[in-house]
Amino acid sequence: MAQRRELMTGSTASLLLCLIGYQPMYGYQIIKELERRSQGYFRFKEGTLYPALHRLERAGLIQGKWQVMPSGQQRKYYHLTEKGLSILVEKRSQWQDFLTAMNLIIQPAST
């Protein structure tokens, strides 16, 4: 479990930027979507998610906007900024390079 946490720590910002890049989302929606898309591998708690979202906001990569639902409830939806989109493109490229290099080593060579 500690190894999974270590891997997630370095990937949290990329995961959040990627999800928010698909569509604006609110916190609970992000938690559920991460879990659904990863088939249960990523299970974020609020204590992990919100500090990460606040760091991304302070860095100018996302922006939170409050929206009032028909029920009167307010939800803060997070949107990518132009800077966030630029960073997301860069992170995706870096991830693809990393994945390719890892696969070259981890996967058995064809003979």
Backbone as CSV, one residue per row, in Angstrom:
resi,resn,N_x,N_y,N_z,CA_x,CA_y,CA_z,C_x,C_y,C_z
1,MET,0.819,-1.192,0.000,0.000,0.000,0.000,0.862,1.255,0.000
2,ALA,1.970,1.267,0.711,2.851,2.435,0.747,3.430,2.714,-0.628
3,GLN,3.706,1.666,-1.393,4.245,1.858,-2.742,3.211,2.532,-3.634
4,ARG,1.966,2.134,-3.527,0.902,2.756,-4.314,0.782,4.230,-3.949
5,ARG,0.843,4.538,-2.671,0.737,5.929,-2.205,1.885,6.759,-2.759
6,GLU,3.078,6.175,-2.781,4.250,6.870,-3.306,4.078,7.188,-4.796
7,LEU,3.592,6.224,-5.555,3.346,6.449,-6.978,2.273,7.510,-7.194
8,MET,1.228,7.474,-6.380,0.135,8.429,-6.519,0.571,9.842,-6.190
9,THR,1.438,9.996,-5.228,1.872,11.324,-4.820,2.472,12.088,-5.991
10,GLY,3.257,11.418,-6.794,3.863,12.074,-7.948,2.931,12.236,-9.122
11,SER,1.762,11.618,-9.068,0.840,11.630,-10.203,-0.450,12.391,-9.946
12,THR,-0.674,12.823,-8.738,-1.940,13.454,-8.378,-2.261,14.650,-9.257
13,ALA,-1.315,15.566,-9.430,-1.575,16.763,-10.238,-1.926,16.387,-11.669
14,SER,-1.205,15.440,-12.241,-1.487,15.010,-13.611,-2.875,14.402,-13.721
15,LEU,-3.238,13.566,-12.767,-4.568,12.944,-12.787,-5.671,13.998,-12.708
16,LEU,-5.503,14.948,-11.814,-6.526,15.979,-11.644,-6.631,16.876,-12.871
17,LEU,-5.491,17.294,-13.400,-5.519,18.134,-14.603,-6.180,17.401,-15.764
18,CYS,-5.878,16.135,-15.896,-6.445,15.342,-16.980,-7.967,15.247,-16.853
19,LEU,-8.464,14.905,-15.680,-9.911,14.790,-15.493,-10.620,16.120,-15.704
20,ILE,-10.079,17.165,-15.110,-10.703,18.481,-15.245,-10.597,18.970,-16.690
21,GLY,-9.581,18.499,-17.396,-9.432,18.839,-18.804,-10.527,18.253,-19.673
22,TYR,-11.100,17.127,-19.274,-12.210,16.536,-20.023,-13.471,17.377,-19.885
23,GLN,-13.714,17.843,-18.654,-14.878,18.683,-18.384,-14.721,19.275,-16.995
24,PRO,-15.295,20.446,-16.748,-15.273,20.996,-15.393,-15.966,20.023,-14.440
25,MET,-15.400,19.883,-13.243,-15.946,18.953,-12.253,-15.866,19.564,-10.865
26,TYR,-16.734,19.067,-9.981,-16.680,19.458,-8.571,-16.008,18.333,-7.787
27,GLY,-15.615,18.610,-6.561,-14.788,17.695,-5.772,-15.279,16.267,-5.691
28,TYR,-16.503,16.064,-5.229,-17.027,14.700,-5.070,-17.074,13.985,-6.419
29,GLN,-17.413,14.720,-7.462,-17.453,14.152,-8.812,-16.062,13.679,-9.228
30,ILE,-15.042,14.451,-8.892,-13.662,14.080,-9.216,-13.295,12.776,-8.507
31,ILE,-13.621,12.680,-7.236,-13.317,11.471,-6.459,-13.966,10.255,-7.113
32,LYS,-15.235,10.356,-7.435,-15.965,9.234,-8.035,-15.451,8.901,-9.431
33,GLU,-15.125,9.915,-10.220,-14.655,9.681,-11.587,-13.266,9.044,-11.590
34,LEU,-12.393,9.457,-10.687,-11.077,8.821,-10.563,-11.228,7.340,-10.232
35,GLU,-12.106,7.052,-9.298,-12.322,5.666,-8.893,-12.928,4.855,-10.046
36,ARG,-13.906,5.425,-10.726,-14.574,4.710,-11.813,-13.621,4.441,-12.974
37,ARG,-12.920,5.471,-13.415,-12.040,5.314,-14.581,-10.858,4.404,-14.303
38,SER,-10.421,4.361,-13.058,-9.271,3.513,-12.709,-9.715,2.127,-12.237
39,GLN,-10.987,1.852,-12.328,-11.558,0.580,-11.870,-11.218,0.318,-10.402
40,GLY,-11.290,1.378,-9.607,-11.086,1.263,-8.172,-9.654,1.425,-7.695
41,TYR,-8.713,1.575,-8.605,-7.309,1.701,-8.198,-7.086,3.013,-7.428
42,PHE,-7.629,4.112,-7.946,-7.478,5.413,-7.287,-8.695,5.680,-6.422
43,ARG,-8.446,5.775,-5.121,-9.503,6.069,-4.155,-9.040,7.252,-3.318
44,PHE,-9.357,8.428,-3.794,-8.952,9.648,-3.101,-9.930,9.954,-1.981
45,LYS,-9.401,10.494,-0.919,-10.218,11.008,0.167,-10.189,12.529,0.074
46,GLU,-11.152,13.170,0.713,-11.220,14.625,0.671,-9.935,15.262,1.183
47,GLY,-9.313,14.622,2.171,-8.079,15.149,2.746,-6.905,15.113,1.790
48,THR,-7.003,14.334,0.738,-5.986,14.292,-0.312,-6.380,15.209,-1.456
49,LEU,-7.661,15.157,-1.826,-8.127,15.880,-3.005,-8.072,17.391,-2.844
50,TYR,-8.692,17.911,-1.806,-8.835,19.367,-1.722,-7.512,20.110,-1.563
51,PRO,-6.559,19.618,-0.780,-5.256,20.306,-0.765,-4.591,20.313,-2.144
52,ALA,-4.746,19.217,-2.898,-4.166,19.156,-4.248,-4.861,20.153,-5.169
53,LEU,-6.188,20.237,-5.081,-6.921,21.222,-5.897,-6.502,22.648,-5.533
54,HIS,-6.320,22.911,-4.256,-5.905,24.258,-3.824,-4.505,24.590,-4.329
55,ARG,-3.611,23.601,-4.344,-2.267,23.844,-4.899,-2.348,24.181,-6.391
56,LEU,-3.189,23.452,-7.111,-3.343,23.721,-8.546,-3.965,25.098,-8.777
57,GLU,-4.885,25.496,-7.909,-5.482,26.840,-8.016,-4.431,27.919,-7.760
58,ARG,-3.646,27.748,-6.704,-2.609,28.742,-6.379,-1.585,28.857,-7.506
59,ALA,-1.322,27.748,-8.199,-0.362,27.747,-9.303,-0.974,28.317,-10.586
60,GLY,-2.271,28.615,-10.559,-2.927,29.180,-11.724,-3.256,28.164,-12.805
61,LEU,-3.288,26.867,-12.437,-3.551,25.824,-13.420,-5.039,25.485,-13.542
62,ILE,-5.780,25.725,-12.465,-7.227,25.546,-12.487,-7.866,26.746,-11.808
63,GLN,-9.155,26.894,-12.052,-9.902,27.959,-11.394,-11.217,27.374,-10.920
64,GLY,-11.555,27.625,-9.668,-12.816,27.158,-9.113,-13.884,28.224,-9.266
65,LYS,-15.065,27.804,-9.703,-16.195,28.723,-9.862,-17.414,28.106,-9.193
66,TRP,-18.041,28.880,-8.318,-19.239,28.398,-7.629,-20.427,28.445,-8.567
67,GLN,-21.219,27.374,-8.536,-22.447,27.315,-9.309,-23.583,26.894,-8.385
68,VAL,-24.735,27.523,-8.577,-25.915,27.178,-7.784,-26.736,26.160,-8.566
69,MET,-27.015,25.051,-7.934,-27.819,23.982,-8.532,-29.302,24.349,-8.431
70,PRO,-30.149,23.713,-9.235,-31.595,23.977,-9.145,-32.156,23.781,-7.733
71,SER,-31.516,22.894,-6.963,-31.971,22.647,-5.585,-31.570,23.772,-4.634
72,GLY,-30.728,24.703,-5.137,-30.228,25.784,-4.285,-28.863,25.483,-3.695
73,GLN,-28.424,24.239,-3.792,-27.110,23.832,-3.296,-26.021,24.460,-4.177
74,GLN,-24.922,24.843,-3.556,-23.796,25.394,-4.308,-22.705,24.347,-4.453
75,ARG,-22.107,24.310,-5.642,-20.967,23.429,-5.886,-19.879,24.242,-6.555
76,LYS,-18.648,23.945,-6.156,-17.509,24.617,-6.770,-16.974,23.727,-7.879
77,TYR,-17.136,24.183,-9.109,-16.641,23.454,-10.270,-15.255,23.972,-10.618
78,TYR,-14.360,23.054,-10.907,-12.988,23.396,-11.257,-12.821,23.316,-12.768
79,HIS,-12.213,24.364,-13.326,-11.989,24.491,-14.765,-10.491,24.637,-15.012
80,LEU,-10.000,24.115,-16.113,-8.604,24.346,-16.500,-8.441,25.772,-16.986
81,THR,-7.324,26.372,-16.647,-6.960,27.668,-17.214,-6.117,27.408,-18.465
82,GLU,-5.796,28.450,-19.198,-4.920,28.273,-20.364,-3.559,27.718,-19.928
83,LYS,-3.062,28.230,-18.809,-1.789,27.730,-18.278,-1.924,26.250,-17.902
84,GLY,-3.046,25.877,-17.305,-3.278,24.491,-16.927,-3.337,23.580,-18.133
85,LEU,-3.963,24.048,-19.211,-4.031,23.255,-20.442,-2.644,23.044,-21.015
86,SER,-1.831,24.080,-20.995,-0.463,23.983,-21.496,0.350,22.972,-20.679
87,ILE,0.207,23.027,-19.368,0.914,22.097,-18.485,0.400,20.672,-18.699
88,LEU,-0.904,20.520,-18.907,-1.483,19.199,-19.155,-0.907,18.583,-20.422
89,VAL,-0.792,19.348,-21.472,-0.213,18.845,-22.723,1.223,18.383,-22.471
90,GLU,1.976,19.181,-21.736,3.364,18.840,-21.401,3.440,17.571,-20.554
91,LYS,2.577,17.458,-19.539,2.583,16.277,-18.662,2.199,15.017,-19.421
92,ARG,1.233,15.129,-20.332,0.850,13.958,-21.136,2.019,13.478,-21.990
93,SER,2.741,14.403,-22.573,3.900,14.057,-23.397,4.984,13.391,-22.543
94,GLN,5.249,13.964,-21.371,6.246,13.388,-20.472,5.819,11.993,-20.025
95,TRP,4.519,11.821,-19.749,4.018,10.519,-19.316,4.189,9.480,-20.421
96,GLN,3.878,9.845,-21.656,4.023,8.913,-22.773,5.483,8.501,-22.950
97,ASP,6.404,9.453,-22.836,7.831,9.145,-22.932,8.255,8.192,-21.812
98,PHE,7.796,8.483,-20.589,8.124,7.652,-19.432,7.560,6.244,-19.607
99,LEU,6.305,6.152,-20.019,5.655,4.861,-20.218,6.375,4.035,-21.280
100,THR,6.743,4.656,-22.366,7.466,3.961,-23.429,8.790,3.415,-22.904
101,ALA,9.538,4.248,-22.186,10.834,3.822,-21.648,10.668,2.697,-20.628
102,MET,9.671,2.804,-19.751,9.424,1.750,-18.753,9.073,0.446,-19.441
103,ASN,8.204,0.503,-20.456,7.798,-0.698,-21.164,8.967,-1.368,-21.895
104,LEU,9.903,-0.583,-22.374,11.074,-1.142,-23.030,11.903,-2.009,-22.071
105,ILE,11.837,-1.656,-20.797,12.605,-2.379,-19.794,11.782,-3.491,-19.149
106,ILE,10.540,-3.196,-18.798,9.721,-4.134,-18.051,9.192,-5.271,-18.904
107,GLN,8.735,-4.988,-20.098,8.147,-6.031,-20.937,9.244,-6.934,-21.483
108,PRO,8.980,-8.230,-21.518,9.974,-9.152,-22.073,10.246,-8.836,-23.546
109,ALA,11.483,-8.923,-23.929,11.860,-8.649,-25.314,11.377,-9.774,-26.221
110,SER,10.959,-9.413,-27.402,10.555,-10.412,-28.392,11.811,-11.053,-28.980
111,THR,11.751,-12.350,-29.168,12.930,-13.033,-29.742,12.617,-13.533,-31.117
